[in-house]
């Protein structure tokens, strides 16, 4: 299955065209779901011919791949902005409060699209690009390195990986699958102690 675009947009006009196509894809996907979405409908929603769409994307799966990449890149941008604004005076708890707030806010930028991308395509062979995943990892690792004396994990890389997976799972649960009536703000406040508790837990050297 070909998932990469036919060509990368380089000029402003081409980039605007791709954004228009992806915006249309997001609307159609949210309204109709994957099974009822096709390139003809997306082209119609974008106000272009299907031939113009095919200049950039070979099929609807390539469209979904590009849409997910753009969606995750936008979340990453919000996340990295928060990390960049952290100063040396922030505590481990306050820094992770800010990170979790940023992640929740990022997930709520396009909540219905985010739900579809997470729930309908978790095993759709649409992995997030390695460089995007790595940038999330490096941002978290930077925060852990800042608080190296406070965390008990002997390996910052391992701790960053575990925290990355914890945040993804917990934030997705808060935003996407919390049962009706459950206050997301209350659940969110529980994520900080869970993460900080892991990072500061006393560890014993156990011999298998």
N, C-alpha and C positions, 0 to 999 in steps of 0.2 A: 504494500500500500504506500503510495507516494504522499508524504505529509509535508514536504518542504514546498514553499512557494515556487512558482515557475521562475520568477525573477524578483530581485530585491529592489524596492523603490529607492531611487537615489535623489531625484528632483522633488521639489516641494509639491508640485502638481501630482506626481505619482504617489507620494506619501499621503496626500490628502485623499486620493482615490482609494488607497488601501484602507485608510481609517473609515471612510464612508462605507466600504464593503463590510468591514468588520462590525461597525455599528449596526448595519442592517442585519448581519448574521446574528448578532446578539438579540435583536428584537424578535426575529423569526424563531430563533431557538427557544427563547423564553415563552413565546406565545404558542408554539406548536410542538415543542419537544424534538428530540433527535429524529425519530422515525418519520415524522411528517415534514421535516425540513429538507429542502433540496436547493440546488444552485439556481434554478429558475426563480423560485420565490425570493431568494436572497437578492438576486439581480434586480427583480422588480421592486423590492423594498428599497434598494439603493438608488433606483432611478437610472440604471444603466442596462446595457444589453448583456445577455449571458456570455456573449463572446468577449466583451470587455472584462468580465469577471475572470474568464478562463485565461486571460493574459497574465493574471497574477496567481490564481489558484487552480490546480488541476481537478479538485473535487471537494465535496463538502467536509470531508475529514481533514483535509489540509486547512480549510477555513477554521474548523474547530481548534486545530492545533495552534494556528496563529492567534486566534482569539484568546485561548488560554495563556499563551505566552505574553500577550499584551496585558491581560488581566493581572497575572502574577507580577509582571514588571511594574505595574502601577502600585501594587501592594508593597513591593520591595522598595520603591522610591519613598513612600510614606515612612516605612520602617527605618530606612537609612537616614532620613531627615531627622528623626527623633534621636538616633544614636549620635549623629553629628552635633546635636545641640547639648548633649550631656556634658556636664563639667565635673571637675575633680571632687567637688563637695558632695555629690550625690551618693547616697548609700546604696547597697546592693538591693534593698527592698524598693527604694524609690525609683531606681533605674529600671527594675523589672516591672514596676507599676506602669511606668511610661511606655515600655516596650509592649506590654500587653494591651494598654489603651490604644496604641498605634495599630497593633494587629487587629483588634476588634473593629476599630474605625475603618481600616483598610478592607476588611471583609464586608463591611456594610456599605461600601461605595457602590457596588453592584450586587446586592444581596441575592436576588433571584437568579441572576446569571451565575454567581458563585456557587449557589446551591446545586444548580444543574451540572456545572463542571465538576464539582466534588462528588456528587451522588450518582450521576449517570455515567461518568467516565473514569472512575477510579482505576479500573483495570482495562482501559480502552487502548492501551499501548500509546498513551499520550503523556509521557513523562515530562516534567518540567526540565528545561534545559539545565545542563550541569553547571553552567556559569551562573545562572540565577540562583540555584540551590546553594552553590558555593558562596555567593555574596551574602545570602542570609546567614550561612554558617560563620563567615568571617565577621559579620556584624555582631553576632552573639559572642563569638570568641573574644572580640575586642572588649566587650563589657566584662566578661569573666576575667580577662587579663588585668583589667583595671582593678578588680576586686580580688586579685589572686590570694591575698593574705586572709580573706574572709572565707574562701571556699575550701572544702576539705578534700576534694577530688585530687588525686595525684597527677592526673592527666587532663589538662585544659581542653585538648582536642576532643577527648572522649566526653567530657562534661558538656562541651558545646554541642556535640552531636545529640546527646540525650536530651538536653534542654530544647534544642531545635524540634525534635520529634514530640516532646511533651507539649510545647506551645502549639504546634500544628494540631495535635489531637484535641487538646483542651479548648482552644479557641474555636475550632470547627464545631465542637460539641455545643459550646455556648451560643454561637451564632446560627448554626444550621439545624441542630436537632434537639434543642432544649424543649421540653414538653410545654404545652400551653399553660400560661399562668405563672411560669417560673421567671422570676426577675433576673434578666441577664446580668445586671449590675451586681447583684448579690453573688452570682456564680463567679463572675469575673474576679471579685475580691478574694475568692477562695483559691484562685490560680496562683497568686503571688506566694502565699505560704507553701503551697505544694512545690513550686519551683525552688524557692529559697530553702525549704526544708531539705530537699534533695541535695542542694549545693553545700549546705552546712552540716549535713548529717555526720555523726561520728562514725568512722570506718575502722573496722578491725582487720588485721591481716590474717585472713583465714587460709589454712593450707588444705587443699583438696586431698 
